[in-house]
């Protein structure tokens, strides 16, 4: 692999780094490079310390940027330097092992003739785009000929668009939950509602901080990208806003479904309490009758078998009459 040039980079507000000659190239596992039309795309999935050594040998990026790349939980941001941009973005990624939506961080260095992508987790949209550019010469020439700005647009556009299938699945889950609620499976959907609600919360936590970053990208990109790309980055900004609006709609929907499900459960509980109350009222006078004639004192009809049948018939008639009355009133 040929040595990459080491441009002199400095940042407004930070000290400029001196140019250092490139020593022999170190071993750098998993570093992939595509070069065409004077543009170089360096892709480093899941960067490790060995990758940092390789990058430091070929690029004079600011040490704080390297710290951001190899640290965790960086917030989305854009750092503007004299000769390059450093961009940190987060994209949703579903972890099948823990069955949870997590944020995958993507660190990007953009210069006049290079693009470096460093995702901390495997992002299928980037892997797919990189592989297509490597295998398809026509596509590689088409994308690279328009400069690093257009290549950055394709990377971000594919990553942003990958969120829409996730949102579609989330919408399908909400529709199934709604059907289950009104089909009488309210108790079973309580956990489903909680899971979808957690997914929406995680999705919003990922998307919210970087909305301003994507919007600000339209301003900062002008130093390295032509004005004709404005419409493309506007499209990314619009897609990001659509994602946020869909999440807002899903948030309102799941809250409404949760309230509806609680209302259905409360209604079912009220039905049970009404039935038990009516049943208690039916047996209350019957218990009173048997209690009176079961007292250890002399009562009318004592010692006569006919009195037993009369009292029993009265209990049956009274119970049947009360059940019929409650049923007619809709209480049973």
C-alpha positions as CSV (number, residue, x, y, z in Angstrom):
1,X,0.0,0.0,0.0
2,X,1.5,3.4,-1.0
3,X,2.2,6.0,1.7
4,X,-0.4,8.6,2.0
5,X,0.6,12.3,2.0
6,X,0.7,14.1,5.3
7,X,-0.9,17.5,4.8
8,X,-0.3,20.3,7.3
9,X,-3.4,20.8,9.3
10,X,-4.2,23.4,11.9
11,X,-7.3,24.5,13.6
12,X,-8.7,27.9,14.5
13,X,-8.3,28.3,18.2
14,X,-5.7,25.4,18.5
15,X,-2.0,25.4,17.8
16,X,-0.9,24.3,14.3
17,X,0.9,21.0,14.2
18,X,4.4,20.9,12.5
19,X,4.9,18.8,9.4
20,X,6.7,15.5,10.2
21,X,8.2,13.3,7.4
22,X,6.5,9.9,7.0
23,X,8.5,7.0,8.4
24,X,8.1,3.5,6.9
25,X,4.4,2.5,6.9
26,X,3.5,0.4,9.9
27,X,1.2,-2.6,9.8
28,X,-2.4,-1.5,10.0
29,X,-5.0,-4.3,10.1
30,X,-8.4,-3.6,8.6
31,X,-7.4,-0.3,7.0
32,X,-9.0,-0.2,3.6
33,X,-8.3,2.5,0.9
34,X,-10.0,3.3,-2.3
35,X,-8.4,6.0,-4.6
36,X,-9.8,7.4,-7.8
37,X,-9.9,10.8,-9.5
38,X,-7.5,12.3,-7.0
39,X,-9.7,11.4,-4.1
40,X,-8.9,8.9,-1.4
41,X,-11.4,7.1,0.8
42,X,-9.9,5.5,3.9
43,X,-12.2,3.2,5.8
44,X,-11.3,2.0,9.3
45,X,-14.1,-0.1,10.9
46,X,-13.8,-0.4,14.7
47,X,-10.6,1.6,15.1
48,X,-8.1,0.3,17.6
49,X,-4.7,1.6,18.9
50,X,-2.9,0.1,16.0
51,X,-5.1,2.1,13.6
52,X,-4.2,5.3,15.6
53,X,-0.5,4.7,15.0
54,X,-1.2,4.2,11.3
55,X,-3.2,7.4,11.1
56,X,-0.7,9.4,13.0
57,X,2.0,8.2,10.6
58,X,0.0,9.5,7.6
59,X,-2.0,12.4,8.8
60,X,-1.3,15.3,11.1
61,X,-4.7,15.5,12.7
62,X,-5.0,17.3,16.0
63,X,-4.4,15.0,19.1
64,X,-7.7,15.9,20.6
65,X,-9.5,14.5,17.5
66,X,-7.7,11.2,18.0
67,X,-8.8,11.2,21.6
68,X,-12.4,11.7,20.4
69,X,-12.1,8.9,17.9
70,X,-10.8,6.4,20.5
71,X,-12.9,7.4,23.4
72,X,-16.6,6.5,24.0
73,X,-19.8,8.5,24.3
74,X,-18.7,11.5,22.2
75,X,-21.5,13.9,21.5
76,X,-22.3,14.7,17.8
77,X,-20.3,17.7,16.7
78,X,-18.3,19.4,13.9
79,X,-14.8,20.7,14.5
80,X,-13.6,23.0,11.8
81,X,-9.9,23.2,11.1
82,X,-7.8,25.1,8.6
83,X,-7.6,22.2,6.1
84,X,-10.1,19.6,7.2
85,X,-13.4,18.9,9.1
86,X,-13.8,16.5,11.9
87,X,-17.3,15.2,12.3
88,X,-18.9,13.0,14.9
89,X,-22.3,11.6,14.3
90,X,-24.5,8.9,15.8
91,X,-26.7,6.5,14.0
92,X,-29.2,3.9,15.3
93,X,-28.1,0.3,15.2
94,X,-30.1,-2.7,16.4
95,X,-28.1,-5.1,18.6
96,X,-29.5,-8.6,18.0
97,X,-27.7,-10.1,21.0
98,X,-29.4,-7.9,23.6
99,X,-32.4,-7.1,21.4
100,X,-32.0,-3.3,21.9
101,X,-31.5,-0.2,19.8
102,X,-28.1,1.4,20.4
103,X,-26.1,4.3,19.0
104,X,-23.2,3.6,16.7
105,X,-20.7,6.4,16.5
106,X,-19.3,7.5,13.1
107,X,-16.2,9.7,13.1
108,X,-15.3,11.3,9.9
109,X,-12.3,13.4,8.7
110,X,-12.9,15.4,5.5
111,X,-10.3,17.2,3.5
112,X,-9.9,18.6,0.0
113,X,-8.8,15.2,-1.4
114,X,-9.5,12.6,1.3
115,X,-12.4,11.1,3.3
116,X,-11.7,9.0,6.4
117,X,-14.6,7.1,8.0
118,X,-14.1,5.4,11.4
119,X,-17.3,3.8,12.7
120,X,-17.0,2.3,16.2
121,X,-19.4,-0.4,15.2
122,X,-20.1,-2.0,11.9
123,X,-22.5,0.2,10.0
124,X,-24.0,-1.9,7.1
125,X,-24.8,1.2,4.9
126,X,-21.1,2.3,4.9
127,X,-19.8,-1.2,4.4
128,X,-22.2,-1.8,1.5
129,X,-21.3,1.6,-0.2
130,X,-17.5,1.0,0.3
131,X,-17.8,-2.5,-1.2
132,X,-19.8,-1.2,-4.2
133,X,-17.2,1.5,-4.9
134,X,-14.4,-1.0,-4.6
135,X,-16.0,-3.5,-7.0
136,X,-17.7,-1.2,-9.4
137,X,-15.3,1.0,-11.4
138,X,-18.0,3.0,-13.0
139,X,-19.6,3.9,-9.7
140,X,-16.3,4.6,-8.2
141,X,-15.4,7.0,-11.0
142,X,-18.9,8.7,-10.7
143,X,-18.7,9.3,-7.0
144,X,-15.1,10.2,-6.6
145,X,-15.0,12.5,-9.6
146,X,-17.3,15.0,-7.8
147,X,-14.9,15.4,-4.9
148,X,-14.9,14.6,-1.2
149,X,-18.1,16.6,-0.7
150,X,-20.2,14.4,-2.8
151,X,-18.6,11.3,-1.3
152,X,-19.4,12.6,2.2
153,X,-23.0,13.2,1.0
154,X,-23.4,9.6,-0.2
155,X,-22.0,8.2,3.1
156,X,-24.3,10.4,5.3
157,X,-27.3,9.9,3.0
158,X,-27.1,6.1,3.1
159,X,-26.6,6.2,6.9
160,X,-29.6,8.5,7.4
161,X,-31.8,6.5,5.0
162,X,-31.0,3.3,6.9
163,X,-33.1,4.7,9.7
164,X,-36.4,4.6,7.7
165,X,-36.7,0.8,7.6
166,X,-36.2,0.7,11.4
167,X,-39.0,3.3,11.7
168,X,-41.2,1.3,9.4
169,X,-40.8,-1.8,11.6
170,X,-41.5,0.4,14.7
171,X,-44.7,1.6,13.0
172,X,-45.8,-1.9,12.2
173,X,-45.3,-2.9,15.9
174,X,-47.6,0.0,16.9
175,X,-50.2,-1.2,14.5
176,X,-50.1,-4.7,15.8
177,X,-50.3,-3.4,19.4
178,X,-53.4,-1.4,18.4
179,X,-55.0,-4.5,16.9
180,X,-54.1,-6.6,20.0
181,X,-55.7,-4.0,22.3
182,X,-59.0,-4.0,20.6
183,X,-59.0,-7.8,20.2
184,X,-59.0,-8.3,23.9
185,X,-55.3,-9.0,24.5
186,X,-54.7,-6.0,26.6
187,X,-52.8,-7.8,29.3
188,X,-50.4,-9.4,26.8
189,X,-49.5,-6.1,25.1
190,X,-48.3,-4.3,28.2
191,X,-44.8,-5.5,27.7
192,X,-44.9,-4.8,24.0
193,X,-45.9,-1.2,24.7
194,X,-43.0,-0.9,27.1
195,X,-40.5,-2.3,24.6
196,X,-41.7,0.0,21.8
197,X,-41.7,2.9,24.1
198,X,-38.1,2.1,25.1
199,X,-37.1,1.9,21.4
200,X,-38.6,5.3,20.7
201,X,-36.8,6.8,23.6
202,X,-33.5,5.4,22.5
203,X,-34.1,6.5,18.9
204,X,-34.9,10.0,20.0
205,X,-31.8,10.2,22.2
206,X,-29.7,9.3,19.2
207,X,-31.4,11.7,16.7
208,X,-32.0,14.7,18.8
209,X,-28.4,15.9,19.5
210,X,-27.3,15.7,15.9
211,X,-30.1,17.5,14.2
212,X,-28.2,20.8,14.8
213,X,-25.0,19.2,13.6
214,X,-26.5,18.1,10.3
215,X,-28.0,21.5,9.8
216,X,-24.7,23.2,10.7
217,X,-22.9,20.9,8.1
218,X,-24.4,23.0,5.3
219,X,-22.4,26.0,6.6
220,X,-19.1,24.3,7.4
221,X,-18.9,22.2,4.3
222,X,-18.6,25.3,2.0
223,X,-14.8,25.5,2.6
224,X,-14.2,22.1,0.9
225,X,-17.3,21.6,-1.2
226,X,-18.9,23.4,-4.1
227,X,-22.1,25.3,-3.8
228,X,-23.8,22.8,-6.2
229,X,-23.9,20.3,-3.3
230,X,-26.2,22.5,-1.2
231,X,-29.3,20.8,-2.5
232,X,-27.8,17.4,-1.6
233,X,-27.0,18.3,2.0
234,X,-30.4,20.0,2.2
235,X,-31.9,16.6,1.3
236,X,-30.0,15.0,4.2
237,X,-31.3,17.7,6.6
238,X,-34.8,17.2,5.3
239,X,-34.5,13.4,5.9
240,X,-33.2,14.0,9.4
241,X,-36.2,16.3,10.1
242,X,-38.6,13.6,8.7
243,X,-37.1,11.1,11.0
244,X,-37.6,13.4,14.0
245,X,-41.2,14.1,13.0
246,X,-41.9,10.4,12.6
247,X,-40.4,9.8,16.1
248,X,-42.6,12.6,17.5
249,X,-45.6,11.0,15.9
250,X,-44.7,7.5,17.2
251,X,-44.1,9.0,20.7
252,X,-47.6,10.5,20.7
253,X,-49.1,7.2,19.3
254,X,-47.5,4.9,21.9
255,X,-48.6,7.3,24.7
256,X,-52.1,7.2,23.3
257,X,-52.0,3.4,23.0
258,X,-50.7,3.1,26.6
259,X,-53.6,5.3,27.8
260,X,-56.1,3.3,25.7
261,X,-54.7,0.0,27.0
262,X,-54.9,1.2,30.6
263,X,-58.5,2.3,30.0
264,X,-59.4,-1.1,28.5
265,X,-57.8,-2.9,31.5
266,X,-59.6,-0.6,33.9
267,X,-62.9,-1.3,32.1
268,X,-62.2,-5.0,32.4
269,X,-61.5,-4.6,36.1
270,X,-64.7,-2.6,36.5
271,X,-66.6,-5.5,34.9
272,X,-65.1,-7.9,37.3
273,X,-65.9,-5.7,40.3
274,X,-69.4,-5.1,39.1
275,X,-70.0,-8.9,38.7
276,X,-68.6,-9.6,42.1
277,X,-70.6,-6.8,43.7
278,X,-73.8,-8.0,42.1
279,X,-73.1,-11.6,43.2
280,X,-72.5,-10.4,46.7
281,X,-75.9,-8.6,46.7
282,X,-77.6,-11.8,45.5
283,X,-76.2,-13.8,48.4
284,X,-76.6,-11.2,51.0
285,X,-80.4,-11.7,51.6
286,X,-80.0,-15.4,51.3
287,X,-77.3,-15.4,53.9
288,X,-79.6,-13.2,56.1
289,X,-82.4,-15.8,55.8
290,X,-80.3,-18.8,56.6
291,X,-78.7,-16.8,59.5
292,X,-82.0,-16.0,61.1
293,X,-83.3,-19.6,60.8
294,X,-80.0,-21.0,62.0
295,X,-80.0,-19.1,65.3
296,X,-79.9,-21.2,68.5
297,X,-83.4,-20.0,69.6
298,X,-86.9,-21.1,68.8
299,X,-88.0,-20.0,65.4
300,X,-91.3,-20.4,63.4
301,X,-91.5,-23.9,61.8
302,X,-88.9,-25.4,64.1
303,X,-89.0,-29.2,64.1
304,X,-91.2,-29.3,60.9
305,X,-89.8,-30.7,57.7
306,X,-92.3,-28.6,55.7
307,X,-90.7,-25.4,57.0
308,X,-87.3,-26.5,55.6
309,X,-88.8,-26.8,52.1
310,X,-90.7,-23.5,52.4
311,X,-87.5,-21.7,53.4
312,X,-85.5,-23.4,50.7
313,X,-88.1,-22.5,48.1
314,X,-88.1,-18.9,49.3
315,X,-84.3,-18.7,49.0
316,X,-84.3,-20.1,45.5
317,X,-87.1,-17.8,44.4
318,X,-85.5,-14.7,45.9
319,X,-82.0,-15.6,44.4
320,X,-83.5,-16.2,41.0
321,X,-85.5,-13.0,41.1
322,X,-82.5,-10.9,42.1
323,X,-80.3,-12.5,39.4
324,X,-83.0,-11.8,36.8
325,X,-83.3,-8.2,38.0
326,X,-79.5,-7.6,37.9
327,X,-79.3,-9.2,34.4
328,X,-82.1,-7.0,33.1
329,X,-80.3,-4.0,34.4
330,X,-77.0,-5.1,32.8
331,X,-75.2,-5.6,36.1
332,X,-74.7,-9.3,35.5
